[in-house]
Amino acid sequence: MIDPRKTKVTINGLQGGGKSYYAKACVVQNNMKVLVWSPHSHDFDSEPDNFYYLEDYHTVDIDDFFRIAIEMCKRGVIDGVLIDEFEMVFKSNFDIGKHATDAFANHRHYNMCIIGITRRPQDVPAYYFESCEHIICFAIRGENVKRKFNGMISGLGDAIGALPYEREKPNPYMHVALGSQPQRHEPI
């Protein structure tokens, strides 16, 4: 299990493959507090001491979300953010607003981790992906997503595509640490 403090992380894979479970375990095991942005109402309520939501967060745009998160990190209230359906943050390439851009560029200075969960990693800009300290990948399917990962590290998309997948069951995953070769891990 990684320690995501002050890093950028993506957790990728098919629906029901273990992404949210991994994210929850990672935050709880590292005794962190994160502000959650998720279109799935309160998926992370099972751990109320670790996961915070904004009141009416569905009406807060992502740039305001990051403005609030930066202030909370500066005050030491939270250790970072967890964004489910991460691909929905990006309008086009990296057009996400000044506070979100600031958070992505300066997260370490705010003692902020950014954890993005997505089942459509091909829709997350390469600019973001290639600056992540940790990329966690559960099984994927589809040529577009395989191409994206193969373009980052030769053979990575094929290796992730070959991972077994059982919906709503523990599944193995790959971990790519920045500057390192991919490592396969057994289910948690």
Backbone as JSON Lines, residues from 0, in Angstrom:
{"i":0,"aa":"M","n":[0.86,-1.18,0.0],"ca":[0.0,0.0,0.0],"c":[0.9,1.24,0.0]}
{"i":1,"aa":"I","n":[0.6,2.17,-0.87],"ca":[1.4,3.38,-0.97],"c":[1.04,4.38,0.13]}
{"i":2,"aa":"D","n":[1.94,5.32,0.38],"ca":[1.64,6.48,1.21],"c":[1.51,7.66,0.25]}
{"i":3,"aa":"P","n":[0.3,8.15,0.04],"ca":[0.1,9.18,-0.99],"c":[0.36,10.62,-0.54]}
{"i":4,"aa":"R","n":[0.81,10.82,0.68],"ca":[0.99,12.18,1.18],"c":[1.83,13.03,0.23]}
{"i":5,"aa":"K","n":[1.34,14.22,-0.05],"ca":[2.01,15.21,-0.88],"c":[2.35,14.7,-2.29]}
{"i":6,"aa":"T","n":[1.6,13.7,-2.78],"ca":[1.84,13.18,-4.13],"c":[0.56,13.27,-4.96]}
{"i":7,"aa":"K","n":[0.72,13.02,-6.24],"ca":[-0.42,12.85,-7.14],"c":[-0.51,11.37,-7.48]}
{"i":8,"aa":"V","n":[-1.75,10.86,-7.43],"ca":[-1.99,9.42,-7.62],"c":[-3.18,9.27,-8.56]}
{"i":9,"aa":"T","n":[-3.11,8.31,-9.47],"ca":[-4.32,7.9,-10.18],"c":[-4.55,6.42,-9.89]}
{"i":10,"aa":"I","n":[-5.83,6.1,-9.73],"ca":[-6.25,4.72,-9.52],"c":[-7.22,4.41,-10.65]}
{"i":11,"aa":"N","n":[-6.84,3.46,-11.49],"ca":[-7.52,3.21,-12.76],"c":[-8.05,1.79,-12.82]}
{"i":12,"aa":"G","n":[-9.14,1.59,-13.56],"ca":[-9.62,0.24,-13.77],"c":[-11.1,0.2,-14.08]}
{"i":13,"aa":"L","n":[-11.55,-1.02,-14.32],"ca":[-12.95,-1.25,-14.65],"c":[-13.86,-1.03,-13.45]}
{"i":14,"aa":"Q","n":[-15.12,-0.77,-13.72],"ca":[-16.12,-0.59,-12.67],"c":[-16.2,-1.85,-11.82]}
{"i":15,"aa":"G","n":[-16.16,-1.67,-10.5],"ca":[-16.25,-2.81,-9.59],"c":[-14.97,-3.6,-9.46]}
{"i":16,"aa":"G","n":[-13.85,-3.07,-9.97],"ca":[-12.6,-3.81,-9.97],"c":[-11.72,-3.61,-8.75]}
{"i":17,"aa":"G","n":[-12.05,-2.62,-7.89],"ca":[-11.28,-2.42,-6.67],"c":[-10.72,-1.03,-6.47]}
{"i":18,"aa":"K","n":[-11.02,-0.1,-7.38],"ca":[-10.45,1.25,-7.3],"c":[-10.83,1.97,-6.01]}
{"i":19,"aa":"S","n":[-12.12,2.06,-5.73],"ca":[-12.57,2.77,-4.53],"c":[-12.13,2.06,-3.27]}
{"i":20,"aa":"Y","n":[-12.15,0.75,-3.28],"ca":[-11.69,-0.02,-2.13],"c":[-10.23,0.29,-1.84]}
{"i":21,"aa":"Y","n":[-9.4,0.32,-2.88],"ca":[-7.98,0.63,-2.72],"c":[-7.82,2.05,-2.17]}
{"i":22,"aa":"A","n":[-8.55,3.0,-2.74],"ca":[-8.45,4.39,-2.28],"c":[-8.83,4.52,-0.81]}
{"i":23,"aa":"K","n":[-9.93,3.89,-0.42],"ca":[-10.34,3.92,0.99],"c":[-9.26,3.33,1.88]}
{"i":24,"aa":"A","n":[-8.76,2.15,1.52],"ca":[-7.74,1.49,2.34],"c":[-6.48,2.35,2.44]}
{"i":25,"aa":"C","n":[-6.11,2.96,1.36],"ca":[-4.91,3.8,1.32],"c":[-5.05,4.99,2.28]}
{"i":26,"aa":"V","n":[-6.18,5.67,2.22],"ca":[-6.42,6.83,3.08],"c":[-6.51,6.41,4.55]}
{"i":27,"aa":"V","n":[-7.26,5.36,4.83],"ca":[-7.46,4.92,6.22],"c":[-6.15,4.38,6.81]}
{"i":28,"aa":"Q","n":[-5.43,3.53,6.07],"ca":[-4.19,2.95,6.6],"c":[-3.12,4.0,6.87]}
{"i":29,"aa":"N","n":[-3.15,5.09,6.12],"ca":[-2.19,6.16,6.32],"c":[-2.73,7.25,7.24]}
{"i":30,"aa":"N","n":[-3.89,6.98,7.86],"ca":[-4.51,7.89,8.81],"c":[-4.62,9.31,8.25]}
{"i":31,"aa":"M","n":[-5.15,9.4,7.05],"ca":[-5.28,10.69,6.37],"c":[-6.73,11.17,6.41]}
{"i":32,"aa":"K","n":[-6.88,12.45,6.12],"ca":[-8.19,13.06,5.96],"c":[-8.22,13.71,4.59]}
{"i":33,"aa":"V","n":[-9.25,13.38,3.8],"ca":[-9.34,13.93,2.45],"c":[-10.74,14.5,2.2]}
{"i":34,"aa":"L","n":[-10.77,15.51,1.36],"ca":[-12.02,16.1,0.89],"c":[-12.41,15.34,-0.38]}
{"i":35,"aa":"V","n":[-13.64,14.88,-0.45],"ca":[-14.09,14.01,-1.54],"c":[-14.95,14.79,-2.54]}
{"i":36,"aa":"W","n":[-14.66,14.55,-3.81],"ca":[-15.5,15.01,-4.92],"c":[-15.93,13.75,-5.66]}
{"i":37,"aa":"S","n":[-17.2,13.45,-5.66],"ca":[-17.68,12.23,-6.3],"c":[-19.12,12.42,-6.76]}
{"i":38,"aa":"P","n":[-19.43,12.01,-7.97],"ca":[-20.83,12.06,-8.4],"c":[-21.66,10.96,-7.76]}
{"i":39,"aa":"H","n":[-21.02,10.03,-7.08],"ca":[-21.7,8.93,-6.41],"c":[-21.9,9.33,-4.95]}
{"i":40,"aa":"S","n":[-23.08,9.76,-4.62],"ca":[-23.35,10.34,-3.31],"c":[-22.81,9.49,-2.17]}
{"i":41,"aa":"H","n":[-21.84,10.02,-1.54],"ca":[-21.32,9.49,-0.26],"c":[-20.84,8.04,-0.31]}
{"i":42,"aa":"D","n":[-20.11,7.7,-1.37],"ca":[-19.49,6.37,-1.46],"c":[-18.49,6.13,-0.34]}
{"i":43,"aa":"F","n":[-17.99,7.19,0.25],"ca":[-16.92,7.06,1.24],"c":[-17.4,7.34,2.66]}
{"i":44,"aa":"D","n":[-18.72,7.29,2.88],"ca":[-19.29,7.56,4.2],"c":[-18.93,6.53,5.25]}
{"i":45,"aa":"S","n":[-18.47,5.36,4.85],"ca":[-18.2,4.3,5.82],"c":[-17.03,4.66,6.75]}
{"i":46,"aa":"E","n":[-16.26,5.63,6.38],"ca":[-15.12,6.07,7.19],"c":[-15.25,7.58,7.45]}
{"i":47,"aa":"P","n":[-16.19,8.0,8.28],"ca":[-16.48,9.43,8.43],"c":[-15.33,10.25,9.0]}
{"i":48,"aa":"D","n":[-14.38,9.61,9.7],"ca":[-13.27,10.36,10.25],"c":[-12.2,10.68,9.2]}
{"i":49,"aa":"N","n":[-12.25,10.01,8.07],"ca":[-11.22,10.19,7.05],"c":[-11.71,10.91,5.8]}
{"i":50,"aa":"F","n":[-13.02,10.9,5.53],"ca":[-13.54,11.43,4.28],"c":[-14.54,12.54,4.57]}
{"i":51,"aa":"Y","n":[-14.29,13.71,3.99],"ca":[-15.14,14.87,4.18],"c":[-15.8,15.25,2.86]}
{"i":52,"aa":"Y","n":[-17.02,15.75,2.97],"ca":[-17.74,16.27,1.81],"c":[-18.09,17.73,2.09]}
{"i":53,"aa":"L","n":[-18.16,18.53,1.04],"ca":[-18.69,19.88,1.15],"c":[-20.2,19.81,1.16]}
{"i":54,"aa":"E","n":[-20.84,20.69,1.9],"ca":[-22.31,20.78,1.8],"c":[-22.64,21.14,0.36]}
{"i":55,"aa":"D","n":[-23.62,20.5,-0.21],"ca":[-24.04,20.77,-1.59],"c":[-22.87,20.72,-2.57]}
{"i":56,"aa":"Y","n":[-21.96,19.77,-2.37],"ca":[-20.77,19.73,-3.21],"c":[-21.1,19.49,-4.68]}
{"i":57,"aa":"H","n":[-22.27,18.95,-4.97],"ca":[-22.65,18.76,-6.38],"c":[-22.82,20.08,-7.1]}
{"i":58,"aa":"T","n":[-23.07,21.15,-6.35],"ca":[-23.26,22.46,-6.98],"c":[-21.98,23.28,-7.01]}
{"i":59,"aa":"V","n":[-20.9,22.78,-6.4],"ca":[-19.61,23.48,-6.38],"c":[-18.8,23.03,-7.58]}
{"i":60,"aa":"D","n":[-18.33,23.99,-8.39],"ca":[-17.52,23.57,-9.54],"c":[-16.13,23.15,-9.06]}
{"i":61,"aa":"I","n":[-15.42,22.45,-9.91],"ca":[-14.15,21.84,-9.52],"c":[-13.12,22.88,-9.13]}
{"i":62,"aa":"D","n":[-13.14,24.05,-9.74],"ca":[-12.17,25.07,-9.38],"c":[-12.43,25.6,-7.96]}
{"i":63,"aa":"D","n":[-13.7,25.81,-7.61],"ca":[-14.03,26.22,-6.24],"c":[-13.69,25.1,-5.25]}
{"i":64,"aa":"F","n":[-13.92,23.87,-5.64],"ca":[-13.57,22.72,-4.8],"c":[-12.08,22.79,-4.45]}
{"i":65,"aa":"F","n":[-11.23,23.03,-5.45],"ca":[-9.79,23.1,-5.19],"c":[-9.42,24.34,-4.38]}
{"i":66,"aa":"R","n":[-10.1,25.44,-4.58],"ca":[-9.84,26.64,-3.77],"c":[-10.08,26.33,-2.3]}
{"i":67,"aa":"I","n":[-11.2,25.69,-2.03],"ca":[-11.55,25.31,-0.65],"c":[-10.56,24.28,-0.11]}
{"i":68,"aa":"A","n":[-10.2,23.3,-0.93],"ca":[-9.26,22.26,-0.49],"c":[-7.88,22.84,-0.17]}
{"i":69,"aa":"I","n":[-7.41,23.77,-0.98],"ca":[-6.1,24.39,-0.71],"c":[-6.13,25.08,0.65]}
{"i":70,"aa":"E","n":[-7.19,25.83,0.92],"ca":[-7.3,26.51,2.22],"c":[-7.37,25.51,3.37]}
{"i":71,"aa":"M","n":[-8.11,24.42,3.18],"ca":[-8.2,23.39,4.24],"c":[-6.84,22.72,4.47]}
{"i":72,"aa":"C","n":[-6.09,22.47,3.4],"ca":[-4.75,21.89,3.55],"c":[-3.81,22.86,4.26]}
{"i":73,"aa":"K","n":[-3.87,24.13,3.89],"ca":[-3.01,25.13,4.54],"c":[-3.28,25.18,6.05]}
{"i":74,"aa":"R","n":[-4.53,25.01,6.44],"ca":[-4.9,25.04,7.87],"c":[-4.68,23.7,8.56]}
{"i":75,"aa":"G","n":[-4.29,22.66,7.79],"ca":[-4.05,21.35,8.37],"c":[-5.3,20.55,8.68]}
{"i":76,"aa":"V","n":[-6.43,20.95,8.1],"ca":[-7.7,20.25,8.33],"c":[-7.74,18.94,7.55]}
{"i":77,"aa":"I","n":[-7.21,18.94,6.33],"ca":[-7.18,17.76,5.48],"c":[-5.77,17.56,4.95]}
{"i":78,"aa":"D","n":[-5.53,16.35,4.45],"ca":[-4.24,16.0,3.84],"c":[-4.29,16.0,2.32]}
{"i":79,"aa":"G","n":[-5.49,16.17,1.77],"ca":[-5.6,16.16,0.32],"c":[-7.02,15.97,-0.15]}
{"i":80,"aa":"V","n":[-7.12,15.62,-1.43],"ca":[-8.43,15.43,-2.06],"c":[-8.49,14.06,-2.71]}
{"i":81,"aa":"L","n":[-9.7,13.54,-2.8],"ca":[-9.96,12.3,-3.51],"c":[-11.08,12.61,-4.5]}
{"i":82,"aa":"I","n":[-10.81,12.4,-5.77],"ca":[-11.77,12.73,-6.82],"c":[-12.15,11.46,-7.56]}
{"i":83,"aa":"D","n":[-13.43,11.09,-7.45],"ca":[-13.95,9.92,-8.15],"c":[-14.45,10.38,-9.51]}
{"i":84,"aa":"E","n":[-14.41,9.5,-10.49],"ca":[-14.72,9.85,-11.89],"c":[-13.84,11.02,-12.31]}
{"i":85,"aa":"F","n":[-12.55,10.84,-12.08],"ca":[-11.55,11.89,-12.25],"c":[-11.56,12.53,-13.64]}
{"i":86,"aa":"E","n":[-11.89,11.73,-14.65],"ca":[-11.88,12.27,-16.02],"c":[-12.89,13.4,-16.19]}
{"i":87,"aa":"M","n":[-13.9,13.47,-15.32],"ca":[-14.92,14.53,-15.43],"c":[-14.39,15.9,-15.05]}
{"i":88,"aa":"V","n":[-13.22,15.95,-14.41],"ca":[-12.62,17.22,-13.98],"c":[-12.14,18.03,-15.19]}
{"i":89,"aa":"F","n":[-11.69,17.34,-16.22],"ca":[-11.01,17.99,-17.33],"c":[-11.97,18.33,-18.45]}
{"i":90,"aa":"K","n":[-12.12,19.64,-18.73],"ca":[-13.01,20.09,-19.81],"c":[-12.38,19.73,-21.16]}
{"i":91,"aa":"S","n":[-11.14,20.13,-21.32],"ca":[-10.38,19.81,-22.52],"c":[-8.91,19.94,-22.17]}
{"i":92,"aa":"N","n":[-8.19,18.92,-22.43],"ca":[-6.78,18.8,-22.08],"c":[-6.55,19.25,-20.65]}
{"i":93,"aa":"F","n":[-6.06,20.47,-20.4],"ca":[-5.77,20.87,-19.03],"c":[-6.5,22.16,-18.67]}
{"i":94,"aa":"D","n":[-7.64,22.41,-19.27],"ca":[-8.43,23.6,-19.01],"c":[-9.33,23.34,-17.79]}
{"i":95,"aa":"I","n":[-8.81,23.62,-16.59],"ca":[-9.53,23.25,-15.37],"c":[-9.72,24.4,-14.39]}
{"i":96,"aa":"G","n":[-9.23,25.58,-14.69],"ca":[-9.39,26.71,-13.79],"c":[-8.13,26.99,-12.99]}
{"i":97,"aa":"K","n":[-8.02,28.22,-12.5],"ca":[-6.75,28.66,-11.89],"c":[-6.46,27.96,-10.55]}
{"i":98,"aa":"H","n":[-7.47,27.7,-9.72],"ca":[-7.22,27.05,-8.42],"c":[-6.86,25.58,-8.6]}
{"i":99,"aa":"A","n":[-7.55,24.91,-9.52],"ca":[-7.23,23.51,-9.8],"c":[-5.83,23.4,-10.4]}
{"i":100,"aa":"T","n":[-5.5,24.28,-11.33],"ca":[-4.16,24.27,-11.92],"c":[-3.12,24.52,-10.84]}
{"i":101,"aa":"D","n":[-3.38,25.47,-9.95],"ca":[-2.47,25.76,-8.84],"c":[-2.28,24.52,-7.97]}
{"i":102,"aa":"A","n":[-3.36,23.84,-7.65],"ca":[-3.26,22.64,-6.81],"c":[-2.45,21.55,-7.5]}
{"i":103,"aa":"F","n":[-2.7,21.32,-8.79],"ca":[-1.96,20.29,-9.52],"c":[-0.47,20.63,-9.58]}
{"i":104,"aa":"A","n":[-0.15,21.91,-9.77],"ca":[1.25,22.31,-9.91],"c":[1.97,22.42,-8.56]}
{"i":105,"aa":"N","n":[1.26,22.82,-7.52],"ca":[1.9,23.15,-6.25],"c":[1.43,22.32,-5.07]}
{"i":106,"aa":"H","n":[0.85,21.17,-5.31],"ca":[0.26,20.35,-4.25],"c":[1.22,20.11,-3.09]}
{"i":107,"aa":"R","n":[2.5,19.85,-3.38],"ca":[3.45,19.57,-2.3],"c":[3.6,20.76,-1.36]}
{"i":108,"aa":"H","n":[3.54,21.96,-1.89],"ca":[3.69,23.17,-1.06],"c":[2.49,23.4,-0.16]}
{"i":109,"aa":"Y","n":[1.38,22.78,-0.5],"ca":[0.18,22.87,0.33],"c":[0.01,21.63,1.21]}
{"i":110,"aa":"N","n":[1.01,20.73,1.2],"ca":[0.9,19.45,1.91],"c":[-0.34,18.7,1.47]}
{"i":111,"aa":"M","n":[-0.58,18.71,0.17],"ca":[-1.8,18.15,-0.41],"c":[-1.48,16.95,-1.29]}
{"i":112,"aa":"C","n":[-2.24,15.87,-1.08],"ca":[-2.21,14.78,-2.04],"c":[-3.44,14.94,-2.94]}
{"i":113,"aa":"I","n":[-3.31,14.48,-4.15],"ca":[-4.44,14.46,-5.09],"c":[-4.58,13.02,-5.56]}
{"i":114,"aa":"I","n":[-5.7,12.4,-5.22],"ca":[-5.97,11.02,-5.61],"c":[-7.14,11.05,-6.6]}
{"i":115,"aa":"G","n":[-6.88,10.62,-7.82],"ca":[-7.92,10.57,-8.84],"c":[-8.28,9.14,-9.17]}
{"i":116,"aa":"I","n":[-9.57,8.84,-9.13],"ca":[-10.07,7.5,-9.46],"c":[-10.8,7.6,-10.79]}
{"i":117,"aa":"T","n":[-10.46,6.72,-11.73],"ca":[-11.11,6.79,-13.03],"c":[-11.23,5.41,-13.69]}
{"i":118,"aa":"R","n":[-12.31,5.24,-14.43],"ca":[-12.42,4.06,-15.29],"c":[-12.21,4.45,-16.74]}
{"i":119,"aa":"R","n":[-11.92,5.73,-16.98],"ca":[-11.62,6.21,-18.33],"c":[-10.3,6.98,-18.33]}
{"i":120,"aa":"P","n":[-9.2,6.3,-18.02],"ca":[-7.92,7.02,-17.95],"c":[-7.5,7.65,-19.28]}
{"i":121,"aa":"Q","n":[-8.02,7.13,-20.38],"ca":[-7.66,7.72,-21.67],"c":[-8.2,9.15,-21.8]}
{"i":122,"aa":"D","n":[-9.14,9.55,-20.93],"ca":[-9.69,10.91,-20.97],"c":[-9.01,11.85,-19.98]}
{"i":123,"aa":"V","n":[-8.02,11.36,-19.24],"ca":[-7.23,12.21,-18.33],"c":[-5.98,12.63,-19.11]}
{"i":124,"aa":"P","n":[-5.68,13.93,-19.14],"ca":[-4.54,14.4,-19.94],"c":[-3.21,13.74,-19.55]}
{"i":125,"aa":"A","n":[-2.4,13.46,-20.56],"ca":[-1.08,12.89,-20.34],"c":[-0.24,13.79,-19.43]}
{"i":126,"aa":"Y","n":[-0.43,15.09,-19.55],"ca":[0.3,16.05,-18.71],"c":[0.12,15.72,-17.23]}
{"i":127,"aa":"Y","n":[-1.07,15.35,-16.85],"ca":[-1.32,14.98,-15.45],"c":[-0.75,13.59,-15.15]}
{"i":128,"aa":"F","n":[-1.11,12.62,-15.99],"ca":[-0.69,11.24,-15.76],"c":[0.81,11.11,-15.6]}
{"i":129,"aa":"E","n":[1.53,11.75,-16.47],"ca":[2.98,11.58,-16.49],"c":[3.68,12.3,-15.35]}
{"i":130,"aa":"S","n":[2.94,13.07,-14.56],"ca":[3.54,13.72,-13.39],"c":[3.09,13.06,-12.08]}
{"i":131,"aa":"C","n":[2.35,11.97,-12.17],"ca":[1.91,11.26,-10.96],"c":[3.06,10.47,-10.36]}
{"i":132,"aa":"E","n":[3.18,10.53,-9.05],"ca":[4.19,9.72,-8.38],"c":[3.77,8.26,-8.34]}
{"i":133,"aa":"H","n":[2.46,8.03,-8.27],"ca":[1.94,6.66,-8.22],"c":[0.8,6.49,-9.21]}
{"i":134,"aa":"I","n":[0.87,5.45,-10.02],"ca":[-0.22,5.06,-10.9],"c":[-0.59,3.63,-10.51]}
{"i":135,"aa":"I","n":[-1.82,3.47,-10.05],"ca":[-2.34,2.17,-9.65],"c":[-3.33,1.74,-10.73]}
{"i":136,"aa":"C","n":[-3.16,0.54,-11.25],"ca":[-4.03,0.08,-12.33],"c":[-4.59,-1.31,-12.04]}
{"i":137,"aa":"F","n":[-5.9,-1.37,-11.96],"ca":[-6.6,-2.64,-11.94],"c":[-6.89,-2.99,-13.4]}
{"i":138,"aa":"A","n":[-7.52,-4.1,-13.66],"ca":[-7.78,-4.55,-15.02],"c":[-8.45,-3.46,-15.85]}
{"i":139,"aa":"I","n":[-8.05,-3.37,-17.09],"ca":[-8.67,-2.48,-18.06],"c":[-9.01,-3.3,-19.3]}
{"i":140,"aa":"R","n":[-9.89,-2.79,-20.1],"ca":[-10.21,-3.4,-21.38],"c":[-10.37,-2.26,-22.38]}
{"i":141,"aa":"G","n":[-10.15,-2.53,-23.62],"ca":[-10.33,-1.5,-24.65],"c":[-8.99,-1.03,-25.21]}
{"i":142,"aa":"E","n":[-8.98,-0.84,-26.51],"ca":[-7.74,-0.48,-27.21],"c":[-7.27,0.93,-26.89]}
{"i":143,"aa":"N","n":[-8.19,1.88,-26.72],"ca":[-7.78,3.27,-26.44],"c":[-6.99,3.37,-25.14]}
{"i":144,"aa":"V","n":[-7.48,2.72,-24.1],"ca":[-6.81,2.8,-22.8],"c":[-5.5,2.01,-22.83]}
{"i":145,"aa":"K","n":[-5.47,0.87,-23.52],"ca":[-4.22,0.12,-23.65],"c":[-3.16,0.97,-24.36]}
{"i":146,"aa":"R","n":[-3.59,1.66,-25.44],"ca":[-2.67,2.53,-26.17],"c":[-2.1,3.62,-25.27]}
{"i":147,"aa":"K","n":[-2.96,4.21,-24.44],"ca":[-2.5,5.28,-23.56],"c":[-1.39,4.77,-22.64]}
{"i":148,"aa":"F","n":[-1.62,3.62,-21.99],"ca":[-0.62,3.1,-21.07],"c":[0.61,2.57,-21.79]}
{"i":149,"aa":"N","n":[0.42,1.94,-22.96],"ca":[1.58,1.49,-23.74],"c":[2.42,2.68,-24.19]}
{"i":150,"aa":"G","n":[1.79,3.82,-24.44],"ca":[2.52,5.02,-24.82],"c":[3.34,5.6,-23.67]}
{"i":151,"aa":"M","n":[2.93,5.34,-22.45],"ca":[3.66,5.83,-21.28],"c":[4.85,4.93,-20.96]}
{"i":152,"aa":"I","n":[4.61,3.62,-20.93],"ca":[5.65,2.61,-20.65],"c":[5.36,1.44,-21.58]}
{"i":153,"aa":"S","n":[6.32,1.1,-22.38],"ca":[6.15,0.03,-23.35],"c":[5.64,-1.25,-22.7]}
{"i":154,"aa":"G","n":[4.5,-1.75,-23.18],"ca":[3.92,-2.99,-22.7],"c":[3.02,-2.86,-21.48]}
{"i":155,"aa":"L","n":[2.96,-1.67,-20.87],"ca":[2.14,-1.51,-19.66],"c":[0.66,-1.72,-19.95]}
{"i":156,"aa":"G","n":[0.16,-1.14,-21.03],"ca":[-1.25,-1.32,-21.37],"c":[-1.61,-2.78,-21.61]}
{"i":157,"aa":"D","n":[-0.71,-3.49,-22.28],"ca":[-0.96,-4.92,-22.52],"c":[-0.96,-5.7,-21.21]}
{"i":158,"aa":"A","n":[-0.04,-5.36,-20.3],"ca":[0.03,-6.06,-19.01],"c":[-1.22,-5.8,-18.18]}
{"i":159,"aa":"I","n":[-1.68,-4.56,-18.17],"ca":[-2.89,-4.23,-17.4],"c":[-4.11,-4.89,-18.05]}
{"i":160,"aa":"G","n":[-4.12,-4.89,-19.36],"ca":[-5.23,-5.53,-20.08],"c":[-5.31,-7.02,-19.83]}
{"i":161,"aa":"A","n":[-4.2,-7.64,-19.46],"ca":[-4.18,-9.08,-19.19],"c":[-4.5,-9.42,-17.73]}
{"i":162,"aa":"L","n":[-4.62,-8.39,-16.87],"ca":[-4.96,-8.67,-15.46],"c":[-6.35,-9.29,-15.37]}
{"i":163,"aa":"P","n":[-6.52,-10.25,-14.47],"ca":[-7.86,-10.82,-14.3],"c":[-8.81,-9.81,-13.67]}
{"i":164,"aa":"Y","n":[-10.09,-9.99,-13.97],"ca":[-11.12,-9.08,-13.45],"c":[-12.34,-9.87,-13.04]}
{"i":165,"aa":"E","n":[-12.71,-9.73,-11.79],"ca":[-13.98,-10.26,-11.29],"c":[-14.68,-9.11,-10.61]}
{"i":166,"aa":"R","n":[-15.83,-8.72,-11.13],"ca":[-16.56,-7.58,-10.59],"c":[-16.89,-7.81,-9.11]}
{"i":167,"aa":"E","n":[-16.63,-6.76,-8.32],"ca":[-16.93,-6.76,-6.87],"c":[-16.16,-7.83,-6.1]}
{"i":168,"aa":"K","n":[-15.02,-8.27,-6.62],"ca":[-14.16,-9.23,-5.93],"c":[-12.77,-8.61,-5.8]}
{"i":169,"aa":"P","n":[-11.95,-9.09,-4.87],"ca":[-10.56,-8.6,-4.81],"c":[-9.81,-8.97,-6.1]}
{"i":170,"aa":"N","n":[-9.14,-7.99,-6.68],"ca":[-8.43,-8.19,-7.93],"c":[-6.98,-7.75,-7.82]}
{"i":171,"aa":"P","n":[-6.06,-8.4,-8.55],"ca":[-4.67,-7.95,-8.56],"c":[-4.58,-6.6,-9.29]}
{"i":172,"aa":"Y","n":[-3.47,-5.9,-9.08],"ca":[-3.28,-4.6,-9.71],"c":[-1.81,-4.37,-9.99]}
{"i":173,"aa":"M","n":[-1.54,-3.38,-10.81],"ca":[-0.17,-2.96,-11.11],"c":[0.06,-1.62,-10.43]}
{"i":174,"aa":"H","n":[1.29,-1.43,-9.93],"ca":[1.69,-0.15,-9.35],"c":[2.9,0.34,-10.13]}
{"i":175,"aa":"V","n":[2.81,1.57,-10.62],"ca":[3.93,2.21,-11.29],"c":[4.3,3.43,-10.46]}
{"i":176,"aa":"A","n":[5.48,3.37,-9.84],"ca":[6.01,4.52,-9.11],"c":[6.83,5.34,-10.1]}
{"i":177,"aa":"L","n":[6.78,6.65,-9.97],"ca":[7.49,7.54,-10.88],"c":[8.94,7.11,-11.03]}
{"i":178,"aa":"G","n":[9.37,6.89,-12.26],"ca":[10.75,6.51,-12.54],"c":[11.07,5.04,-12.33]}
{"i":179,"aa":"S","n":[10.05,4.23,-12.02],"ca":[10.27,2.81,-11.75],"c":[9.51,1.95,-12.75]}
{"i":180,"aa":"Q","n":[9.88,0.7,-12.8],"ca":[9.17,-0.26,-13.63],"c":[7.88,-0.71,-12.92]}
{"i":181,"aa":"P","n":[6.86,-1.08,-13.69],"ca":[5.6,-1.55,-13.1],"c":[5.82,-2.8,-12.25]}
{"i":182,"aa":"Q","n":[5.08,-2.86,-11.15],"ca":[5.12,-4.01,-10.26],"c":[3.7,-4.55,-10.1]}
{"i":183,"aa":"R","n":[3.54,-5.85,-10.26],"ca":[2.23,-6.47,-10.05],"c":[2.06,-6.79,-8.57]}
{"i":184,"aa":"H","n":[0.86,-6.54,-8.04],"ca":[0.54,-6.83,-6.65],"c":[-0.7,-7.71,-6.58]}
{"i":185,"aa":"E","n":[-0.72,-8.56,-5.6],"ca":[-1.9,-9.41,-5.38],"c":[-3.01,-8.59,-4.75]}
{"i":186,"aa":"P","n":[-4.24,-9.06,-4.78],"ca":[-5.36,-8.31,-4.23],"c":[-5.15,-7.94,-2.76]}
{"i":187,"aa":"I","n":[-5.72,-6.8,-2.37],"ca":[-5.67,-6.4,-0.95],"c":[-6.95,-6.82,-0.26]}
